[in-house]
């Protein structure tokens, strides 16, 4: 079984676009995925799929379509494999202490082409802020907080439906859950 992580964008913020996590888990199970778990209320799901399922982009489109049909509004979804998430964590270019993880964002895109627009924002980062764009991921450290960050504001404004962000603490929790899901039965 392949383990995937689905990152939903723009749900459960305020009163609009509500997607209860119980209903998200059921929706994913109805799509044929197994071992479905969620993390937080912001649209993070970890699940297993048959080894024949290889295209994260196709899985994302399938989930997004099912969400649209169930809830009646579009929900952009980015899906990455657990090995890809491990590579993203291992490639972390910034040394941010654990006490600052809430100020450290990872922006995810389904493709590197989508992330190209974010690379233009890198020039706006002035120390102690840092932005590094690699492939279909960007790492942004907002030393003075996300709400005070000019780069974060520009990044989030540029963040089309095909880009979503998670703070570093959430990324590490998602990785731990995904790697735990990969363990054979009885080894968890």
N, C-alpha and C positions, 0 to 999 in steps of 0.2 A: 504494500500500500504506500502511496505517496502522500505526504503530509503537506497541506497548504494552509496559508494564512490569508483570510479575506479582510481587507480594510475598507470599511464603508465610509463615504465622505458626506459630511453635512447632515447627519441624522441626530436626533435627540438633543438639539441645541435649542433651548427655549421650548416653546410649545409646538413648533412646526416640525414636520417630517418625523413623527414618532415611529420608531421601530422597536418594539419590546424585544429584549434579547431572547425570551422564551419563544416568541414567534419566529425570530431569526433562526434559532436552532432547529425548530420544526421545519421551516422552509428548506433549510440545507439538507436535513434528513430526507425530506420528500423529494429532493433532487437526486437522491441516491448516495449522498456522502455519509460517512460513518464517523463515530468518535467525536461528534461535534461538541465543542465547548466554546464559550464566549469569555471575553475579558473586558471588564468595565461595561459601561452602558453606552459607549461611544462608537460601537460598531466594529468590534474586533472578534473574529471567529477563527478557530483552528479546527481543521477537519481532515479526514483521510479520504482518498479517492483511489479507485483502481489504478494499478500501475500503467494501464493503457492510457490514462488521462495524463497528457504531457503538457498541454498548452494552458498556461496560467491565464493568458488573455481570453481564451475561449471559456474557461471556467468563470472568469470575471463577468463576461458578457451574459452567460447563462444565469448567474446569480442576479445581476442587475435587472435582466428581463423579468425574472420571477418576482423580484421585489416590486417592480413597476406594476405588474399584474395584481399582486396581492394588496399593495398599499395605495396605488393610484397616483404615485408621484415618482419621478426619476431619482434613483439612488446610484451615483457613481460608485463603482467597486474596483479596487485594485487587488489582485491576487498574486502572491509570491509563494514559491516553494520554501520549505523549511531549510533546505541547503542554501538557497539564495539568501534567506534571512541570516543564516550563520555567516555567510560571506560578507554581508553588509556590516554585521557587528565586528567581524574580524578585521575588516578594512577600515574601521573607524579611524579617520585621520586626525582627530582632535583629542587631546587629553583633558577631559572635563571631569573634575572630582565628583564623586557621588552626591555631595551636598548641592550640586548645581544641575543635576540631571533634569529637573523640571524646567530649566532654562535652555535645554539642549534639544533641538528638534531634528528629526529626520523627515525629509520630504520624499515621498515615494511616487513614482510614476510607472505606468505599465510599460513604457518604452523610453529608450534614451532620447529619441527624437523629441518627445514631449518635454523632457528635462532641459533641452537646449535653451529655451526661453529663460529658465532660471539662471543659467550660467552668466547671463548678461547682468544679473543683479549682484554678482560677486564683487564687482568694482565698488559697490556702495558700502561694503563692510569696512568699517574703520575700527581698529583695535580699541577695546578688547573684544569687539564682536568679530566672529569668524564665520565664513561661509565657504564650504568646499563642495563642488559638484563633481560627481563621478558617475558616469553611465546614467542609470535611471534613478539615482539617489542623490540627494543633497543633504549635507550635514550643516546645521546652523546653530551656533552658540550665541545666545543673547545674554551677554554678561549682565546687563541692567534689567533683565526681565523681558519676556516676550511682548508685553503690552507697550514697553518703552522702546522697543527695537524698530528703528526705521527700516532695516533690512527685512525683518519679519513682516512688517506691514506691507512692504512692496512685494515680498515673496507670496504672501497670502492673497494679495490682490491679483497677482499673476497666476495664482493657483487655479487653473481651470478645473473643470470637472474631472480631469484625468490626473490630478495631483492631490495627494492628501498628506497630512503630517501627523506624526506621533512623537511624544517626548521620549527621551532616551530610557527613562524608567519603564515606560510601556513597551518599548522595543525589546528590552531585556526580559520582561515578563512574558511577552509573546514568544520569544525564542525558547525560554525555559519550558513553556507549555508545549510548544511544537516538538522540541526534542524529547520531552517526556512521552508524547504521543507516539513517537517512533520506536520506543522500547517494546520489545516483545511482551506479550501477555505474561503476567507473573513477575516481571522485572521492574514494574513501576513502583 
